[in-house]
């Protein structure tokens, strides 16, 4: 099982099934994720609140702009690819994206 924390807004969207694609840096921890694996998500501000989701598919790219071409933006919790790239570039530096690449984790 894999473990990830989410801010309340995104946790609620994942838990409800509205957000079915989680976006992350493809660092060493995320490289271990495979289709069929289970991820336990916990809420950042309330770690006792958790939900389990199964990995349906994985999509890799060199950066979030390129990743937007491979996924359905509506499943990410963002309205547009421009919004997605803007927000995720605040979480992950360009240097980190270049070093590791990025990953879209599609959830069942």
MOPAC internal coordinates of N, CA, C and O (Angstrom, degrees):
PM7 1SCF
backbone

  N    0.0000 0     0.00 0     0.00 0    0    0    0
  C    1.4461 1     0.00 0     0.00 0    1    0    0
  C    1.5249 1   109.01 1     0.00 0    2    1    0
  O    1.2310 1   121.69 1   -33.58 1    3    2    1
  N    1.3198 1   114.38 1   146.42 1    3    2    1
  C    1.4578 1   121.42 1   178.30 1    5    3    2
  C    1.5272 1   107.89 1  -110.35 1    6    5    3
  O    1.2310 1   120.85 1   -24.04 1    7    6    5
  N    1.3252 1   115.98 1   155.96 1    7    6    5
  C    1.4633 1   121.47 1  -177.06 1    9    7    6
  C    1.5176 1   109.74 1  -127.92 1   10    9    7
  O    1.2310 1   120.86 1   -47.44 1   11   10    9
  N    1.3387 1   115.97 1   132.56 1   11   10    9
  C    1.4595 1   121.02 1   177.64 1   13   11   10
  C    1.5165 1   109.06 1  -141.55 1   14   13   11
  O    1.2310 1   121.52 1   -35.76 1   15   14   13
  N    1.3076 1   114.70 1   144.24 1   15   14   13
  C    1.4590 1   120.85 1   175.27 1   17   15   14
  C    1.5201 1   108.65 1  -101.54 1   18   17   15
  O    1.2310 1   121.28 1   -33.51 1   19   18   17
  N    1.3315 1   115.15 1   146.49 1   19   18   17
  C    1.4591 1   121.43 1   178.55 1   21   19   18
  C    1.5172 1   109.91 1  -133.42 1   22   21   19
  O    1.2310 1   121.03 1   -36.15 1   23   22   21
  N    1.3173 1   115.64 1   143.85 1   23   22   21
  C    1.4578 1   120.17 1   171.99 1   25   23   22
  C    1.5282 1   107.55 1   -62.21 1   26   25   23
  O    1.2310 1   120.92 1   -26.25 1   27   26   25
  N    1.3160 1   115.84 1   153.75 1   27   26   25
  C    1.4697 1   121.49 1  -173.83 1   29   27   26
  C    1.5309 1   113.29 1   -49.96 1   30   29   27
  O    1.2310 1   120.31 1   132.46 1   31   30   29
  N    1.3187 1   117.02 1   -47.54 1   31   30   29
  C    1.4695 1   120.91 1  -178.29 1   33   31   30
  C    1.5288 1   111.10 1   -56.19 1   34   33   31
  O    1.2310 1   120.40 1   131.77 1   35   34   33
  N    1.3225 1   116.83 1   -48.23 1   35   34   33
  C    1.4615 1   120.88 1  -176.58 1   37   35   34
  C    1.5299 1   111.62 1   -75.97 1   38   37   35
  O    1.2310 1   120.25 1   146.89 1   39   38   37
  N    1.3287 1   117.13 1   -33.11 1   39   38   37
  C    1.4669 1   120.34 1   175.61 1   41   39   38
  C    1.5233 1   109.64 1   -60.20 1   42   41   39
  O    1.2310 1   120.78 1   132.14 1   43   42   41
  N    1.3307 1   116.12 1   -47.86 1   43   42   41
  C    1.4626 1   120.25 1  -178.61 1   45   43   42
  C    1.5230 1   111.42 1   -60.85 1   46   45   43
  O    1.2310 1   120.38 1   141.60 1   47   46   45
  N    1.3261 1   116.88 1   -38.40 1   47   46   45
  C    1.4683 1   120.84 1   178.94 1   49   47   46
  C    1.5384 1   111.21 1   -68.27 1   50   49   47
  O    1.2310 1   120.31 1   140.01 1   51   50   49
  N    1.3309 1   117.02 1   -39.99 1   51   50   49
  C    1.4704 1   120.70 1   177.76 1   53   51   50
  C    1.5260 1   109.70 1   -67.89 1   54   53   51
  O    1.2310 1   120.54 1   132.58 1   55   54   53
  N    1.3165 1   116.57 1   -47.42 1   55   54   53
  C    1.4641 1   120.60 1  -177.96 1   57   55   54
  C    1.5341 1   111.69 1   -59.26 1   58   57   55
  O    1.2310 1   120.41 1   140.54 1   59   58   57
  N    1.3313 1   116.82 1   -39.46 1   59   58   57
  C    1.4653 1   121.59 1  -178.57 1   61   59   58
  C    1.5263 1   112.79 1   -77.25 1   62   61   59
  O    1.2310 1   120.25 1   165.89 1   63   62   61
  N    1.3270 1   117.13 1   -14.11 1   63   62   61
  C    1.4612 1   120.29 1  -178.78 1   65   63   62
  C    1.5148 1   114.41 1    89.13 1   66   65   63
  O    1.2310 1   120.13 1  -177.40 1   67   66   65
  N    1.3244 1   117.36 1     2.60 1   67   66   65
  C    1.4705 1   121.15 1   177.76 1   69   67   66
  C    1.5194 1   110.01 1   -73.30 1   70   69   67
  O    1.2310 1   120.56 1   136.27 1   71   70   69
  N    1.3251 1   116.54 1   -43.73 1   71   70   69
  C    1.4692 1   122.17 1   178.38 1   73   71   70
  C    1.5310 1   107.17 1   -96.14 1   74   73   71
  O    1.2310 1   120.71 1   -69.01 1   75   74   73
  N    1.3244 1   116.25 1   110.99 1   75   74   73
  C    1.4673 1   120.12 1  -178.34 1   77   75   74
  C    1.5237 1   112.32 1  -114.21 1   78   77   75
  O    1.2310 1   120.51 1  -173.72 1   79   78   77
  N    1.3229 1   116.63 1     6.28 1   79   78   77
  C    1.4633 1   120.94 1   173.87 1   81   79   78
  C    1.5298 1   108.48 1  -128.58 1   82   81   79
  O    1.2310 1   121.07 1   -61.00 1   83   82   81
  N    1.3339 1   115.55 1   119.00 1   83   82   81
  C    1.4627 1   121.88 1   176.09 1   85   83   82
  C    1.5267 1   108.04 1  -102.31 1   86   85   83
  O    1.2310 1   120.43 1   -42.98 1   87   86   85
  N    1.3172 1   116.78 1   137.02 1   87   86   85
  C    1.4620 1   122.82 1  -174.91 1   89   87   86
  C    1.5198 1   110.12 1  -112.63 1   90   89   87
  O    1.2310 1   121.21 1   -49.02 1   91   90   89
  N    1.3168 1   115.29 1   130.98 1   91   90   89
  C    1.4651 1   120.45 1  -177.76 1   93   91   90
  C    1.5184 1   110.76 1  -144.93 1   94   93   91
  O    1.2310 1   121.73 1   -14.59 1   95   94   93
  N    1.3301 1   114.30 1   165.41 1   95   94   93
  C    1.4499 1   121.60 1   167.33 1   97   95   94
  C    1.5294 1   106.47 1   -68.87 1   98   97   95
  O    1.2310 1   119.76 1   -37.47 1   99   98   97
  N    1.3057 1   118.07 1   142.53 1   99   98   97
  C    1.4706 1   120.85 1  -179.49 1  101   99   98
  C    1.5355 1   109.15 1   -90.88 1  102  101   99
  O    1.2310 1   121.56 1  -121.41 1  103  102  101
  N    1.3301 1   114.62 1    58.59 1  103  102  101
  C    1.4631 1   120.68 1  -179.39 1  105  103  102
  C    1.5286 1   110.30 1   -78.02 1  106  105  103
  O    1.2310 1   120.63 1     4.47 1  107  106  105
  N    1.3166 1   116.41 1  -175.53 1  107  106  105
  C    1.4643 1   120.93 1  -175.91 1  109  107  106
  C    1.5270 1   112.17 1   -55.93 1  110  109  107
  O    1.2310 1   120.22 1   139.57 1  111  110  109
  N    1.3128 1   117.19 1   -40.43 1  111  110  109
  C    1.4663 1   122.06 1  -179.28 1  113  111  110
  C    1.5319 1   111.04 1   -64.22 1  114  113  111
  O    1.2310 1   119.95 1   136.34 1  115  114  113
  N    1.3152 1   117.69 1   -43.66 1  115  114  113
  C    1.4792 1   121.68 1  -177.51 1  117  115  114
  C    1.5322 1   111.78 1   -75.87 1  118  117  115
  O    1.2310 1   120.41 1   155.51 1  119  118  117
  N    1.3229 1   116.82 1   -24.49 1  119  118  117
  C    1.4709 1   119.61 1   178.53 1  121  119  118
  C    1.5206 1   111.83 1   -65.67 1  122  121  119
  O    1.2310 1   120.08 1   163.59 1  123  122  121
  N    1.3177 1   117.45 1   -16.41 1  123  122  121
  C    1.4636 1   122.01 1   179.79 1  125  123  122
  C    1.5284 1   112.68 1   -83.93 1  126  125  123
  O    1.2310 1   119.95 1   170.14 1  127  126  125
  N    1.3218 1   117.71 1    -9.86 1  127  126  125
  C    1.4636 1   121.81 1  -177.82 1  129  127  126
  C    1.5239 1   110.24 1   -77.86 1  130  129  127
  O    1.2310 1   121.10 1   -44.91 1  131  130  129
  N    1.3300 1   115.49 1   135.09 1  131  130  129
  C    1.4651 1   122.45 1   178.64 1  133  131  130
  C    1.5283 1   109.60 1  -128.08 1  134  133  131
  O    1.2310 1   120.65 1   -22.42 1  135  134  133
  N    1.3246 1   116.36 1   157.58 1  135  134  133
  C    1.4576 1   120.59 1   173.77 1  137  135  134
  C    1.5197 1   108.68 1   -56.81 1  138  137  135
  O    1.2310 1   120.75 1   -41.45 1  139  138  137
  N    1.3233 1   116.17 1   138.55 1  139  138  137
  C    1.4537 1   121.70 1  -179.16 1  141  139  138
  C    1.5189 1   113.85 1    92.73 1  142  141  139
  O    1.2310 1   119.88 1   164.63 1  143  142  141
  N    1.3308 1   117.84 1   -15.37 1  143  142  141
  C    1.4678 1   121.46 1   178.50 1  145  143  142
  C    1.5312 1   110.31 1   -68.89 1  146  145  143
  O    1.2310 1   121.16 1   -20.35 1  147  146  145
  N    1.3185 1   115.39 1   159.65 1  147  146  145
  C    1.4631 1   122.06 1   176.36 1  149  147  146
  C    1.5272 1   108.58 1  -106.49 1  150  149  147
  O    1.2310 1   121.37 1   -42.85 1  151  150  149
  N    1.3364 1   114.98 1   137.15 1  151  150  149
  C    1.4626 1   121.60 1   175.23 1  153  151  150
  C    1.5181 1   108.30 1  -116.32 1  154  153  151
  O    1.2310 1   121.26 1   -50.29 1  155  154  153
  N    1.3313 1   115.19 1   129.71 1  155  154  153
  C    1.4536 1   120.49 1   173.37 1  157  155  154
  C    1.5192 1   107.43 1   -97.37 1  158  157  155
  O    1.2310 1   120.97 1   -66.10 1  159  158  157
  N    1.3111 1   115.74 1   113.90 1  159  158  157
  C    1.4552 1   121.61 1   177.31 1  161  159  158
  C    1.5202 1   108.48 1   -94.87 1  162  161  159
  O    1.2310 1   120.59 1   -41.55 1  163  162  161
  N    1.3240 1   116.48 1   138.45 1  163  162  161
  C    1.4548 1   121.12 1   174.11 1  165  163  162
  C    1.5227 1   108.60 1  -127.45 1  166  165  163
  O    1.2310 1   121.79 1   -28.24 1  167  166  165
  N    1.3131 1   114.18 1   151.76 1  167  166  165
  C    1.4567 1   120.73 1  -178.89 1  169  167  166
  C    1.5304 1   108.73 1   -79.74 1  170  169  167
  O    1.2310 1   120.15 1   -49.91 1  171  170  169
  N    1.3175 1   117.33 1   130.09 1  171  170  169
  C    1.4612 1   122.48 1  -177.22 1  173  171  170
  C    1.5194 1   111.98 1   -55.13 1  174  173  171
  O    1.2310 1   119.98 1   134.66 1  175  174  173
  N    1.3292 1   117.64 1   -45.34 1  175  174  173
  C    1.4622 1   120.38 1  -175.86 1  177  175  174
  C    1.5310 1   113.11 1   -88.65 1  178  177  175
  O    1.2310 1   120.00 1   179.84 1  179  178  177
  N    1.3473 1   117.61 1    -0.16 1  179  178  177
  C    1.4590 1   122.18 1   177.19 1  181  179  178
  C    1.5317 1   108.04 1  -153.22 1  182  181  179
  O    1.2310 1   120.05 1  -104.19 1  183  182  181
  N    1.3320 1   117.51 1    75.81 1  183  182  181
  C    1.4668 1   121.90 1  -172.90 1  185  183  182
  C    1.5281 1   114.89 1   -58.74 1  186  185  183
  O    1.2310 1   119.92 1   163.84 1  187  186  185
  N    1.3271 1   117.76 1   -16.16 1  187  186  185
  C    1.4576 1   119.99 1   178.02 1  189  187  186
  C    1.5291 1   111.93 1   -76.75 1  190  189  187
  O    1.2310 1   120.45 1   161.17 1  191  190  189
  N    1.3270 1   116.74 1   -18.83 1  191  190  189
  C    1.4604 1   120.36 1   177.84 1  193  191  190
  C    1.5222 1   107.66 1   -86.11 1  194  193  191
  O    1.2310 1   120.92 1   -60.98 1  195  194  193
  N    1.3323 1   115.84 1   119.02 1  195  194  193
  C    1.4647 1   121.29 1  -173.32 1  197  195  194
  C    1.5139 1   110.92 1  -136.58 1  198  197  195
  O    1.2310 1   121.18 1   -20.69 1  199  198  197
  N    1.3273 1   115.35 1   159.31 1  199  198  197
  C    1.4551 1   121.19 1   170.56 1  201  199  198
  C    1.5277 1   108.15 1  -147.36 1  202  201  199
  O    1.2310 1   121.41 1   -31.06 1  203  202  201
  N    1.3160 1   114.91 1   148.94 1  203  202  201
  C    1.4666 1   121.34 1   179.97 1  205  203  202
  C    1.5188 1   109.33 1  -106.20 1  206  205  203
  O    1.2310 1   120.84 1   -42.35 1  207  206  205
  N    1.3267 1   115.99 1   137.65 1  207  206  205
  C    1.4574 1   121.95 1   176.86 1  209  207  206
  C    1.5244 1   109.08 1  -137.04 1  210  209  207
  O    1.2310 1   121.03 1   -34.93 1  211  210  209
  N    1.3141 1   115.64 1   145.07 1  211  210  209
  C    1.4610 1   122.08 1   178.64 1  213  211  210
  C    1.5281 1   109.55 1   -95.47 1  214  213  211
  O    1.2310 1   120.70 1   -40.45 1  215  214  213
  N    1.3269 1   116.26 1   139.55 1  215  214  213
  C    1.4624 1   121.56 1   179.61 1  217  215  214
  C    1.5232 1   109.12 1   -78.36 1  218  217  215
  O    1.2310 1   121.29 1   -59.28 1  219  218  217
  N    1.3173 1   115.15 1   120.72 1  219  218  217
  C    1.4662 1   122.01 1  -179.48 1  221  219  218
  C    1.5279 1   111.28 1   -91.39 1  222  221  219
  O    1.2310 1   120.60 1   137.94 1  223  222  221
  N    1.3314 1   116.45 1   -42.06 1  223  222  221
  C    1.4671 1   121.54 1  -177.99 1  225  223  222
  C    1.5221 1   109.83 1  -158.60 1  226  225  223
  O    1.2310 1   121.19 1   -19.96 1  227  226  225
  N    1.3248 1   115.32 1   160.04 1  227  226  225
  C    1.4620 1   122.70 1   178.78 1  229  227  226
  C    1.5266 1   109.13 1  -128.04 1  230  229  227
  O    1.2310 1   120.64 1   -40.35 1  231  230  229
  N    1.3261 1   116.38 1   139.65 1  231  230  229
  C    1.4602 1   122.20 1   178.23 1  233  231  230
  C    1.5239 1   107.70 1  -131.44 1  234  233  231
  O    1.2310 1   120.45 1   -54.56 1  235  234  233
  N    1.3035 1   116.75 1   125.44 1  235  234  233
  C    1.4677 1   121.42 1  -178.67 1  237  235  234
  C    1.5258 1   110.12 1  -112.64 1  238  237  235
  O    1.2310 1   121.35 1   -28.47 1  239  238  237
  N    1.3358 1   115.03 1   151.53 1  239  238  237
  C    1.4634 1   121.39 1   176.80 1  241  239  238
  C    1.5242 1   108.35 1  -156.80 1  242  241  239
  O    1.2310 1   120.76 1    -9.30 1  243  242  241
  N    1.3047 1   116.15 1   170.70 1  243  242  241
  C    1.4684 1   119.74 1  -178.40 1  245  243  242
  C    1.5241 1   111.63 1   -78.38 1  246  245  243
  O    1.2310 1   119.92 1   151.48 1  247  246  245
  N    1.3613 1   117.77 1   -28.52 1  247  246  245
  C    1.4656 1   121.43 1   178.11 1  249  247  246
  C    1.5222 1   108.78 1  -154.82 1  250  249  247
  O    1.2310 1   120.51 1    -5.97 1  251  250  249
  N    1.3315 1   116.63 1   174.03 1  251  250  249
  C    1.4626 1   120.09 1  -174.94 1  253  251  250
  C    1.5215 1   112.97 1   -69.34 1  254  253  251
  O    1.2310 1   119.87 1   148.88 1  255  254  253
  N    1.3179 1   117.86 1   -31.12 1  255  254  253
  C    1.4672 1   119.51 1   175.97 1  257  255  254
  C    1.5218 1   110.44 1   -60.89 1  258  257  255
  O    1.2310 1   120.11 1   133.27 1  259  258  257
  N    1.3189 1   117.39 1   -46.73 1  259  258  257
  C    1.4586 1   121.39 1   179.32 1  261  259  258
  C    1.5317 1   110.45 1   -66.29 1  262  261  259
  O    1.2310 1   120.12 1   142.37 1  263  262  261
  N    1.3044 1   117.38 1   -37.63 1  263  262  261
  C    1.4588 1   121.75 1  -179.59 1  265  263  262
  C    1.5296 1   111.41 1   -62.69 1  266  265  263
  O    1.2310 1   120.43 1   145.45 1  267  266  265
  N    1.3283 1   116.78 1   -34.55 1  267  266  265
  C    1.4675 1   120.94 1   179.54 1  269  267  266
  C    1.5229 1   112.35 1   -59.14 1  270  269  267
  O    1.2310 1   120.25 1   153.22 1  271  270  269
  N    1.3185 1   117.12 1   -26.78 1  271  270  269
  C    1.4643 1   121.25 1   179.64 1  273  271  270
  C    1.5258 1   111.83 1   -74.38 1  274  273  271
  O    1.2310 1   119.83 1   164.07 1  275  274  273
  N    1.3311 1   117.94 1   -15.93 1  275  274  273
  C    1.4600 1   122.44 1  -174.61 1  277  275  274
  C    1.5234 1   114.35 1  -103.54 1  278  277  275
  O    1.2310 1   120.31 1   169.59 1  279  278  277
  N    1.3348 1   117.01 1   -10.41 1  279  278  277
  C    1.4608 1   120.09 1  -172.08 1  281  279  278
  C    1.5254 1   111.80 1  -127.44 1  282  281  279
  O    1.2310 1   120.95 1   -13.94 1  283  282  281
  N    1.3280 1   115.78 1   166.06 1  283  282  281
  C    1.4589 1   123.28 1   174.78 1  285  283  282
  C    1.5303 1   107.46 1   -89.38 1  286  285  283
  O    1.2310 1   120.07 1   -71.72 1  287  286  285
  N    1.3164 1   117.46 1   108.28 1  287  286  285
  C    1.4654 1   122.93 1  -176.22 1  289  287  286
  C    1.5310 1   111.14 1   -56.67 1  290  289  287
  O    1.2310 1   119.81 1   146.16 1  291  290  289
  N    1.3119 1   117.98 1   -33.84 1  291  290  289
  C    1.4674 1   121.68 1  -178.49 1  293  291  290
  C    1.5247 1   112.01 1   -60.14 1  294  293  291
  O    1.2310 1   119.67 1   156.58 1  295  294  293
  N    1.3228 1   118.23 1   -23.42 1  295  294  293
  C    1.4629 1   122.13 1  -178.74 1  297  295  294
  C    1.5304 1   112.84 1   -87.59 1  298  297  295
  O    1.2310 1   119.86 1  -179.83 1  299  298  297
  N    1.3308 1   117.88 1     0.17 1  299  298  297
  C    1.4699 1   121.80 1  -174.26 1  301  299  298
  C    1.5254 1   114.52 1   -98.60 1  302  301  299
  O    1.2310 1   120.29 1   168.87 1  303  302  301
  N    1.3262 1   117.06 1   -11.13 1  303  302  301
  C    1.4597 1   120.03 1  -174.90 1  305  303  302
  C    1.5188 1   112.86 1    90.26 1  306  305  303
  O    1.2310 1   120.47 1  -177.52 1  307  306  305
  N    1.3278 1   116.71 1     2.48 1  307  306  305
  C    1.4652 1   122.08 1   177.37 1  309  307  306
  C    1.5202 1   109.18 1  -111.45 1  310  309  307
  O    1.2310 1   120.73 1   -25.38 1  311  310  309
  N    1.3283 1   116.22 1   154.62 1  311  310  309
  C    1.4566 1   121.19 1  -179.12 1  313  311  310
  C    1.5303 1   112.66 1   -82.79 1  314  313  311
  O    1.2310 1   120.95 1   142.18 1  315  314  313
  N    1.3445 1   115.79 1   -37.82 1  315  314  313
  C    1.4631 1   120.05 1  -176.20 1  317  315  314
  C    1.5275 1   109.62 1  -137.82 1  318  317  315
  O    1.2310 1   120.97 1   -18.15 1  319  318  317
  N    1.3204 1   115.75 1   161.85 1  319  318  317
  C    1.4622 1   119.45 1   176.68 1  321  319  318
  C    1.5230 1   110.71 1   -66.33 1  322  321  319
  O    1.2310 1   119.97 1   146.60 1  323  322  321
  N    1.3270 1   117.67 1   -33.40 1  323  322  321
  C    1.4692 1   120.80 1   178.38 1  325  323  322
  C    1.5332 1   110.45 1   -62.96 1  326  325  323
  O    1.2310 1   119.96 1   137.62 1  327  326  325
  N    1.3299 1   117.67 1   -42.38 1  327  326  325
  C    1.4588 1   121.51 1   177.79 1  329  327  326
  C    1.5284 1   110.39 1   -64.68 1  330  329  327
  O    1.2310 1   120.39 1   136.15 1  331  330  329
  N    1.3267 1   116.85 1   -43.85 1  331  330  329
  C    1.4628 1   122.04 1   179.06 1  333  331  330
  C    1.5244 1   110.61 1   -57.74 1  334  333  331
  O    1.2310 1   120.35 1   129.40 1  335  334  333
  N    1.3121 1   116.94 1   -50.60 1  335  334  333
  C    1.4684 1   121.64 1  -178.28 1  337  335  334
  C    1.5264 1   110.34 1   -62.96 1  338  337  335
  O    1.2310 1   119.94 1   136.31 1  339  338  337
  N    1.3236 1   117.72 1   -43.69 1  339  338  337
  C    1.4618 1   121.75 1  -179.21 1  341  339  338
  C    1.5327 1   111.08 1   -60.54 1  342  341  339
  O    1.2310 1   120.22 1   131.75 1  343  342  341
  N    1.3127 1   117.19 1   -48.25 1  343  342  341
  C    1.4687 1   120.93 1  -177.74 1  345  343  342
  C    1.5282 1   111.06 1   -67.80 1  346  345  343
  O    1.2310 1   119.92 1   133.82 1  347  346  345
  N    1.3308 1   117.75 1   -46.18 1  347  346  345
  C    1.4625 1   119.99 1  -176.82 1  349  347  346
  C    1.5236 1   112.36 1   -70.14 1  350  349  347
  O    1.2310 1   120.11 1   151.98 1  351  350  349
  N    1.3121 1   117.39 1   -28.02 1  351  350  349
  C    1.4637 1   119.61 1   175.46 1  353  351  350
  C    1.5346 1   110.98 1   -68.87 1  354  353  351
  O    1.2310 1   120.07 1   161.27 1  355  354  353
  N    1.3357 1   117.46 1   -18.73 1  355  354  353
  C    1.4667 1   120.45 1   174.08 1  357  355  354
  C    1.5247 1   110.67 1   -77.41 1  358  357  355
  O    1.2310 1   120.29 1   149.00 1  359  358  357
  N    1.3343 1   117.06 1   -31.00 1  359  358  357
  C    1.4640 1   121.78 1   178.84 1  361  359  358
  C    1.5292 1   111.92 1   -81.39 1  362  361  359
  O    1.2310 1   120.70 1   140.54 1  363  362  361
  N    1.3229 1   116.26 1   -39.46 1  363  362  361
  C    1.4654 1   121.19 1  -173.00 1  365  363  362
  C    1.5205 1   110.53 1  -123.83 1  366  365  363
  O    1.2310 1   120.57 1   -58.42 1  367  366  365
  N    1.3198 1   116.52 1   121.58 1  367  366  365
  C    1.4559 1   121.99 1   179.56 1  369  367  366
  C    1.5245 1   111.06 1   -66.24 1  370  369  367
  O    1.2310 1   120.67 1   -26.78 1  371  370  369
  N    1.3303 1   116.32 1   153.22 1  371  370  369
  C    1.4611 1   121.39 1   177.84 1  373  371  370
  C    1.5270 1   110.94 1   -57.17 1  374  373  371
  O    1.2310 1   120.43 1   143.33 1  375  374  373
  N    1.3269 1   116.78 1   -36.67 1  375  374  373
  C    1.4677 1   121.00 1  -179.99 1  377  375  374
  C    1.5318 1   110.95 1   -64.05 1  378  377  375
  O    1.2310 1   120.52 1   141.32 1  379  378  377
  N    1.3479 1   116.61 1   -38.68 1  379  378  377
  C    1.4662 1   120.62 1   177.75 1  381  379  378
  C    1.5210 1   110.89 1   -67.31 1  382  381  379
  O    1.2310 1   120.76 1   138.09 1  383  382  381
  N    1.3134 1   116.15 1   -41.91 1  383  382  381
  C    1.4642 1   120.28 1   178.64 1  385  383  382
  C    1.5249 1   110.34 1   -62.41 1  386  385  383
  O    1.2310 1   120.67 1   138.48 1  387  386  385
  N    1.3123 1   116.33 1   -41.52 1  387  386  385
  C    1.4640 1   120.91 1   179.37 1  389  387  386
  C    1.5290 1   110.92 1   -65.54 1  390  389  387
  O    1.2310 1   120.23 1   140.13 1  391  390  389
  N    1.3189 1   117.17 1   -39.87 1  391  390  389
  C    1.4645 1   121.39 1  -178.30 1  393  391  390
  C    1.5279 1   112.36 1   -68.94 1  394  393  391
  O    1.2310 1   120.43 1   133.85 1  395  394  393
  N    1.3468 1   116.78 1   -46.15 1  395  394  393
  C    1.4567 1   121.20 1  -172.24 1  397  395  394
  C    1.5219 1   115.18 1  -105.21 1  398  397  395
  O    1.2310 1   120.23 1   153.85 1  399  398  397
  N    1.3223 1   117.17 1   -26.15 1  399  398  397
  C    1.4536 1   120.35 1  -167.59 1  401  399  398
  C    1.5234 1   108.39 1    81.02 1  402  401  399
  O    1.2310 1   120.66 1     0.88 1  403  402  401
  N    1.3230 1   116.34 1  -179.12 1  403  402  401
  C    1.4511 1   120.80 1  -178.08 1  405  403  402
  C    1.5273 1   109.74 1  -130.11 1  406  405  403
  O    1.2310 1   121.22 1   -15.39 1  407  406  405
  N    1.3225 1   115.28 1   164.61 1  407  406  405
  C    1.4603 1   120.74 1  -172.58 1  409  407  406
  C    1.5195 1   110.71 1  -139.77 1  410  409  407
  O    1.2310 1   120.89 1   -43.55 1  411  410  409
  N    1.3232 1   115.90 1   136.45 1  411  410  409
  C    1.4545 1   122.06 1   169.70 1  413  411  410
  C    1.5208 1   106.48 1  -107.30 1  414  413  411
  O    1.2310 1   120.90 1   -54.17 1  415  414  413
  N    1.3121 1   115.88 1   125.83 1  415  414  413
  C    1.4585 1   122.01 1  -178.82 1  417  415  414
  C    1.5269 1   106.59 1  -108.99 1  418  417  415
  O    1.2310 1   120.47 1   -70.73 1  419  418  417
  N    1.3342 1   116.71 1   109.27 1  419  418  417
  C    1.4658 1   120.44 1   178.26 1  421  419  418
  C    1.5174 1   109.17 1   -85.70 1  422  421  419
  O    1.2310 1   121.01 1   -47.84 1  423  422  421
  N    1.3221 1   115.68 1   132.16 1  423  422  421
  C    1.4614 1   122.80 1  -174.38 1  425  423  422
  C    1.5176 1   111.20 1  -110.38 1  426  425  423
  O    1.2310 1   121.22 1   -32.56 1  427  426  425
  N    1.3353 1   115.26 1   147.44 1  427  426  425
  C    1.4731 1   119.54 1   174.86 1  429  427  426
  C    1.5033 1   110.03 1   -83.96 1  430  429  427
  O    1.2310 1   120.10 1   180.00 1  431  430  429

